[in-house]
C-alpha cells in the first residue's frame, strides 16, 4: 500500500503531458511564422498576430478580473519586458525569417540565450563565471557556425538575417535578466495583455511606415495565425509558466535543448527546408554547449542555497 507521501507526490496527468505539448507548440512557432510570411510582410504579420492575441486576452481579463499591479513601477517593468520580448525578440526574428534564414538556424541561434543568461547573471552580480560556462558559450557559438556553414552549401546565408537573429537572442537575454533583477510575478493574463499591447504599439507603426500592409488571406495563413496565437502565444506560454510554478524548472531547461532540432524537422516537413548532415552535428554541438553552460553548479553544504 502506497504511503500518504507517495500519493501526494504523484504528478497530475496534465503535468505529465505538458512538456510534450509545450515542446511541440514552441518548436512549431518557427515553422508557422515562416509559413505566414509567405503571405504577408514581417511587421504586418507580427502586428496581426499581436492584435489577435489581445482580442482573445481582453475578454478573458474582463471575466477573470485578475489582480492588477499596484505600483506604477510594476507597469513600467512589464512594459520593458514586453518591449524586449515582443518588439525586439519577435520583431527581429521575423525580419530574420523574411531575409531567408532557415527556421532551424533561427531556432538554434535564439536558443543560445540560456548560455548568455548563465554567464551574464553571475557577472552582473560580481561573481566569477566558471570556465565550464565559457566553454559552453564557445560550443554554442561553434555549433551555430557549423549550422550556418552547412546551410550555406545549399542556400546563400543572409548576413542581415543572421544579424537580426543574433540581436533577437540578445533581446530575449535582456528580458530574462530584467525579470531576474526585478522579480516580476504578476498574473499571466495581465502580464501578457500589457506585453502584447506594448509589442503592438511598437510593431504596428513600423508596419505602417515601412510596409504595404497587404495580407493575402489563404488557408495556410489562417492556420499559421491560429497556431501562433492559440498554440504558441497562449497555450505554450501558459504551460511554461505552469511547469515552472510546479517545480519543473530542470525539465523545462532540458526541453529547450530539443527545440532547434524539432524546429528543423518541422520546417523540413512543412517548408522543405533541408538541413545537411553537417548541420545536425552543429545542432548537437550547440545543445552540448547549452547543457554545459546551464548545468547547476555545486553549492556549499551550508548555508543552503535557494533557487
Order of alpha helices (4+ residues) and beta strands (2+ residues): alpha-alpha-alpha-alpha-alpha-alpha-alpha-alpha-alpha-alpha-alpha-alpha-alpha-alpha
